[in-house]
């Protein structure tokens, strides 16, 4: 569409037209003094957002390594000159693992047996009286069964390690050997021999779990959130992660669950970021995720807005009594803080007039309207002399009522574009699933070629790791 705004540069042709038609009584005021003036775009707001990322770690492989390193059978004996003389053997099954909250529970099913004798008194390595023999689960007897329990208190450290503190908690005979000599319980004696071995076992478990580094679980997420996410017709979203925090752990069976709080400064810009990735930071105190907030500028070209408005107004007649006009052309342009409208018309009078208005957005209706629409001062001065009836409030109000732009398609397209971009597989097999809670206009600026609308987007995002 040819421009209808007169200025010193792109509209010189209009000056020649004015000279030709000036003698025909055509209304041709000067363009507003603010025509094509723009206000600098305000910097894009960046709001810190925390994204919650659940992580699951299966502990069975770690416990299995400890299990493979620990003996399956134990033997021992004590042979004092007097008192209890015995030998024992114990065989264990693989470690059983379960957990709840911050505690890991480890279970061992064991089979054991012992034999020996009791010497009441001894002189020169000889019992004064014949020793009393005993046995349980020995020789032809079946081994007796018992259950051993240990527990590990688990926590996560700032250097992405798992720290556990494992201790022995219980020895429960299933079919106990109830043998007592001189108030000495054989089971208690046996446990005093086994307990140091269980202590060593607990240390091995802690050492094996302590070897495990959580960085391989978290680093792919950290890298993925430093990638550019292209949003068609909008720009490139980059989350710009700033810090990481890890929640307390929560055991469920053999699975260690925790959440990573990734604090980021998500921002959309029109061109690729081309920024290098940064390494993992030290973990910070945990901050629970609350979704993300990101701003973007949507550009609405003046030509397309002008056409939308002209298609509405070209069929209208604006009349006062016998005087009437209809619109033949329409062009939007920036005028400082206001949006200008150059309107070509014909009828009882013909020519051009200029309107200025304040853009106003209605997020519930997804629409843009011009409010406080007024004739520019130069237009007003000309109309007072040549067509004062056009300044009637009835005509002005009708013009203002019709200057409404439907932004539904633009907003829906932007929502769809962002939503689709937030649901994809990124490098490292990281899958992101996002959804938008809202997309609202929070401001605007008038630039040379387009009306820039600043939209605030609130959304949620989930991260899925294979």
N, C-alpha and C positions, 0 to 999 in steps of 0.2 A: 504494500500500500504506500502511495506517495505521501510524504510528510506534509502536514498542514501547518507546521510551526515555522514562523519566520525568525531567522537569526542571521548572523553575519556570515555563517559558513555553509551548512548543508542546505539552507533554504533560500539561496539567492534567487532561484528561479521564481519564487513566490513574489518577490518584489516587482519583477517584470509583469507578472499577472496583475498585480495591484494597479500598476500604471495603465494597463489596457482597460480594466473594468471599472476604474475609479469614477469615470464619468457616467456609469450606469446605475448609480445609487446603491452599489453593493456595499454591504457592511463588512468592513475589513479592518478590525483593530490590530494594533501591534500585539505581538506575542508577549506573554508575561515576562517581566524582567528576570524572573527566576527560572525561565525555561531552560531545560537541559543542565541545570545545576544539580549536583549530587552531593550527598553527605557521605563521608567516609564510613565504610562498613565497620561496625564494632567487632572487636576480636571475638572469635568463637569461644563461648564458655566451655570450660572443661571441668567436669564434676567427678570427684573421686567416687568410684563405684567398687563394691566388693562382691565378687562372684564366688559362690559356694560350689566347690568341686568335691564330690564324695569319692573316696578311694577305698578299695577293698584289697587286702593282702591276705592270701592263704598261708597260714603258718605251718601247715603239715609238712611241706618240703624242708623247712628249717629244723623242725623237730625230728624228722626222719634222718637228717644228717647227724644230729646228736645221738640218735638211737643207734645208728650204724657204728659210731665211734665208742660206744659203751659196751663193756663185756656182757654177754648173755648168761654166763654162769659164774658163780662165786663159790669158793671153798675156803675153809679155815679150820683152825684147831687150837685148843689150849690144853696143856698137859702139866698142871702143877703137881707137886708131890702129894699134897693133901687138898681135899676140896673137890670141886667139880672138874672133871677131865672130860673133854668132848671134842668132837669133830662135826662139821656141818657142811652141807652143800645147798645151794640155792640156784634155781633156774628161773629166768624171767621171760615174759612175753613182750612183744613190741609195745611201745608207749602209746597210751590212749590220750587223746587231746580233746579238750573242750574248753569253753571260756564263757564268761559273762561279765559285762561291764569292763573294768580295768584289770581283771584277774584271769589268768590262764590256769586251768586245772589239768594236771598230768596224772595219769593213773598207770599202775603196773600190776598185772596179775603175776604172782610168783608161786612157785612150788618149791617146797623145802623139806629137808629131813636132817636128823642128827642122831648121833649115838655117842655113848660114853659110859662113865662110871663115876661113882661117888666114893671118895676115900675119906673116912672120918679122921684118921690120924696117920702120920707118916714118919718113919724113922729110917734114916739112911736109904732114902728112896724106896722104901718098902712100906706098904700099908700095914698098920698094926692089926686091923681086922680085915677080913676079906672085903674087897670093894663091892659096892652094889651097882650092877649094870643097869643101863636103861637105853632105850632107843625109840625113835618115832619117825616114821617115813623113811626107814633105813632098811637096807637089805631087801628082803622080799616084800616089805611093806610099801604101799603106794605113797608117793610124796604127798605131804599135806599142802593145802592151798591157803594163800593169804592175798590180801590186797594192800598195795602201798600207794599212798597219795602224796603228791607234791603240788605246790602252787607257785605261780610266777606273777608278780605284780609288774605290769608293763607300762612304760611311758615312752614318749617320743622326745628326742633331744633337739636342740637348736641346730645341730649339724646333720640333720636328716637321718639319724640313727634310731634304732629301737633299743631301749635299755630294759632289761628284765632282772628281777631279783627273785630267784627260785629257792624255795626251802621245803624240807620234808615236814609233812603235817600228820601222817597217820599210818600205822601198821595194823591191819585188822585181819586176824586169822579167820579163815572160813571154817576149817575143821581143826581147831587148835590141839596141839600136844600139851596136855595138862600134867606136866611132870614137875614136881617140886621136891627139893632136898634141902633140909636145914633152912627152910623158908626162902630158898633160892628158886625163882621161877625161870625155867629153862628158856621160855620164849623171850623174857626180858634180857637174859644173857645173850641170846642169839641176836636180838635187835641192837644191843650195844656193839656187836661186831659189824653188823650190816650198816649202821648209821653213818660211819665215816665214808663208806662206799657211796651211799646215797648223797652225801655232801659233795663228793667229787662229781657225781652225776649231775647234781644241780649246777655246779660251776661250769660243766661242759655245755649244758643247755644254755646258760647265760652267755657263754663265750660264742656259741653258734648263732644265737639270735643277735648278739651284738655285732656280728660280722655283716649283718644285712644292712644295706644302704637303701634308703627310700628315694634317693635321687633318680634312679632309673624309672620310678613311677611318676615323679613330679616333673622332671626335666622336659619330657615331651610336651606336657601341658604348657609349661613356661615358654617354650619355643613357639608352640602353635599360636599362642596369644600375642606373639610379636609379628605374626604374618599380616600382610594386607588382606583385607576381605573386600573384594570388589562388589559394590552395589550398583547395578546397572542404572544409568541415567541420574545417579546421585553422587557417587564418588567412591572413595576408598576408606573403609573403616579400619582403624587400628586401635586395639585395646590399650596399648602402652602400659603393660604391667609395671607396677612400682614396688610391690612388696608381697611376701607370702607369709601366711601364718597357718598353723596346724592345730586342729581341735584336740581335745582329749580323745583317747582311743575308746572304742566300745567293742568288746568281744562278743561274737555271736557264734557259738560252736567253735569251729576251727578258723573262722574268718576274723581278721582284725579290720575293723572299720574306723575310719577317721575322715575328717573333712579338711580340705585345703581352702583357706580364704585367700583369694587372689585379688588384691587391691589394684585397680587400674584407673587410667584416665582416658576412657574411650572417646575418640574424636574422629569425625569424618572430614576429609578434605577432598578437593576435586582431582588432585593428581596423586600418583603413587608416592608412598612415603620414602622409599629407598633409604631406610635407616638400618644400621647393623643391629644384630641381636646382642643382648647383654646377658651375662651369666647369672646363675641363681644367686639370690641374696641370702643372707642369714635369716632364719625364721624369726618372725616377730610374734608378739602375743596375739592369740587368736582373735580374729574379728569375723563375726558371722556374716554371711553373704546377704545382700539385700537387692540383688538384681543389678541392672546397669542403667545409666542415664547418659544419653549422648545427644548432641545437637548437630543439626545439618541445615544448610541453606538450600532451599528449593527455589529455582529460578523460573519465573513465569514471564515469558517473552511478551513485550508490549504489543507486538503485532498480533499474536494469538489472542491476547486479552481484548484488544481492540475489535477483532473480528467477532469474538463472542458477544461483546456488548452491541456492536453494530447490527448483528443478526437479530437482536431483540428490538432495537430502537428504530430500525429502518422502516418497519411497517406501521409505526405510530404517527399520529398527527397531534401536534401541539397547538392548541387554539385558544384564543380569547376573543369572544364575539365573532366578528367576521374575519378577523386576522388569524392566519394559521401558517404553520411551517411543517415540513417534514425533513428528517435527517438524510443526507446524501453521502456523508463520509464521517469517519471518526478515527481519531488517533490519540493514543495515550503517550505521555512523556513525563520525565521527572521534572519536578519544580521545587528543588530543595527538600523541605520536609513534607511537601504536599505532592499529590499526584495530579498532573495536569491533563485536561482533555480538550483537544482541538476538534470542534464540531462543525462540519460543513452542512449547510442547510439551503433550502429553497422554498418558495411559497409566496406569501405576501411580501416577504423580503427574502433576499438570498445573500449568501456570503459565508462567513465563518465567525464563530465566537469561541471564547476560551473559558473553561471552567476549572476551578481548583477545589480539591477535596482531601479529606483525611482518610487514609485506608483504615478500615476497621474489620477485624476478623471474628467470625463466630465459629468456634471449634465444634459446637454441637451440630451445626448445620453444614459445616465444611464450606463456608462461603466467605467471600470478601466483598465488602460494601464500601462505597464512598459516602462519608458522612460530612455534614456541614458544607455541602456543595454550594459554591458561590461563583458568580461571574468574576473574572479577574478585573482589576481596577480599570485597565485600559479598555476592556470590553464594555464595562459598565458605563464609562464616559461616552463611548460611541453610541450605545443603545439609548442613553438618555436623550441624545440629540436626534436619533434617526428612527428608533423603534422602541419607545419606552414601554409599550405593551408587553414586549418580550420579557421584561423584568418582573412581570406579575408573579406573585408567590405561587399561584396555581401551576404555572409552567415550571418554575424552579423545583417545586416539590415533586412534580411528576418526573423530571429529569433525575432527581436524586433517588427516587424510589426504584427507578429502572437500572441504576448503576450498581448492580449486584452481580458478582461473578461466582459461578458454581465451581468450587474446587474439589468436588467429590472424586472425580476421576483422578486428579493429580494426587490427592491424599491416599486414595485406595491403591494407586499404582506404587506410590512410595512405600506404603506399608507392606504390600506384597513383595516388592523388590528387596526390602530389608529383611523380611521374614525368610524369604527363600535363601538369601545370602547367609543367614544365621543358622541354616540347617545344611550342613555339609561335612565331609570328611577332610580333615586338614593333614598336614605332614605328620608322619609318625603314627598314622592310624587313629589320630584323635578325632572323635566324632562330636560335633557340637549340635545341640538342639535348642533353638531359641524361639521365643515368641514375644510379640509386642503387646504390652498392656495398653499403651496409648501413644498417640502421635498428635501433639497439639502445637499450634502456632504460638510462639512466645514473643515475636517481634518481626520487624520488617525494615528494609531499607530500599530506597529508590536509586537504581543505578542506570547507566546510560542505555543499556539494551534490554533490561528486564527489571521487574519487581522481584527483589530477593525476599523470600519469606523464611524466617528462622523457625525451624520446627524442633521441638523438644520430644525426644523419644524415650519412653520408659519400657523396659523389657526384662525378661528373665532368660537365663541361658543355663543349660545343663551340659556337662562334659561326660562322655562315655569312653572308657578305655578298654580295649581288648586285653 
